[in-house]
Amino acid sequence: MKLKIKTGDTVKVIAGDHKGTEGKVMRVDREKNKAIIEGVNMVSKHEKPSAQNPQGGITKKEAPIHISNLALIDPKSGEATRVGFEERDGKKVRVSKKSGELI
């Protein structure tokens, strides 16, 4: 399945506990249809002491969010938009449904 969100995109959460928050996509899991957004959906993780973290303790990290709960931010207008695909100059490109601009 072709995903409309890629790593590095700026997205807005449109559903769930973190509705309305925006952030940059750090990683996309294509198999599970989930993405990790910078600074959104933070969870507390209990970690045992290790070589990297000799103290151990509770750390905060981002948890994945389902892609259906995310909307891409249009770079031109700064608003959430749907994404379509078009063929321009022989290449398949992503296009904003609101402004018609390339993403």
TAURFEN-V320828 format. One record per residue. N is the residue number from 1. RES is the residue in one small letter. SS is DSSP state (H for helix, E for strand, C for the rest). PHI is phi in whole degrees, 0 to 359 (none if undefined). BURIAL is 1 if it has 9 or more other C-alpha atoms within 8 Angstrom, else 0. Layout:
N_RES_SS_PHI_BURIAL ; N_RES_SS_PHI_BURIAL
This chain:
1_m_C_none_0 ; 2_k_C_277_0 ; 3_l_C_270_0 ; 4_k_C_262_0 ; 5_i_C_242_0 ; 6_k_C_237_1 ; 7_t_C_298_1 ; 8_g_C_98_0 ; 9_d_C_289_1 ; 10_t_E_262_1 ; 11_v_E_233_1 ; 12_k_E_238_1 ; 13_v_E_279_1 ; 14_i_C_253_1 ; 15_a_C_206_1 ; 16_g_C_103_0 ; 17_d_C_296_0 ; 18_h_C_256_1 ; 19_k_C_303_1 ; 20_g_C_96_0 ; 21_t_C_277_0 ; 22_e_E_241_1 ; 23_g_E_189_1 ; 24_k_E_263_1 ; 25_v_E_285_1 ; 26_m_E_268_1 ; 27_r_E_206_1 ; 28_v_E_236_1 ; 29_d_E_256_0 ; 30_r_C_292_0 ; 31_e_C_290_0 ; 32_k_C_263_0 ; 33_n_C_56_1 ; 34_k_E_231_1 ; 35_a_E_224_1 ; 36_i_E_254_1 ; 37_i_E_253_1 ; 38_e_C_296_1 ; 39_g_C_78_0 ; 40_v_C_240_1 ; 41_n_C_61_1 ; 42_m_E_285_1 ; 43_v_E_234_0 ; 44_s_E_270_0 ; 45_k_E_241_0 ; 46_h_E_275_0 ; 47_e_E_239_0 ; 48_k_C_284_0 ; 49_p_C_298_1 ; 50_s_C_216_0 ; 51_a_C_295_0 ; 52_q_C_286_0 ; 53_n_C_231_0 ; 54_p_C_294_0 ; 55_q_C_282_0 ; 56_g_C_75_1 ; 57_g_E_107_0 ; 58_i_E_256_0 ; 59_t_E_239_0 ; 60_k_E_260_0 ; 61_k_E_211_0 ; 62_e_E_280_1 ; 63_a_C_254_1 ; 64_p_C_292_1 ; 65_i_E_237_1 ; 66_h_E_293_1 ; 67_i_H_295_1 ; 68_s_H_293_0 ; 69_n_H_266_1 ; 70_l_E_240_1 ; 71_a_E_231_1 ; 72_l_E_289_1 ; 73_i_E_271_1 ; 74_d_C_291_1 ; 75_p_C_296_0 ; 76_k_C_280_0 ; 77_s_C_264_0 ; 78_g_C_81_0 ; 79_e_C_253_0 ; 80_a_E_291_1 ; 81_t_E_217_1 ; 82_r_C_276_1 ; 83_v_E_239_1 ; 84_g_E_236_0 ; 85_f_E_242_0 ; 86_e_E_223_0 ; 87_e_E_254_0 ; 88_r_E_234_0 ; 89_d_C_55_0 ; 90_g_C_78_0 ; 91_k_E_240_0 ; 92_k_E_275_0 ; 93_v_E_234_1 ; 94_r_E_272_1 ; 95_v_E_229_1 ; 96_s_E_286_1 ; 97_k_C_286_1 ; 98_k_C_284_0 ; 99_s_C_256_0 ; 100_g_C_79_0 ; 101_e_C_277_0 ; 102_l_E_292_0 ; 103_i_C_254_0
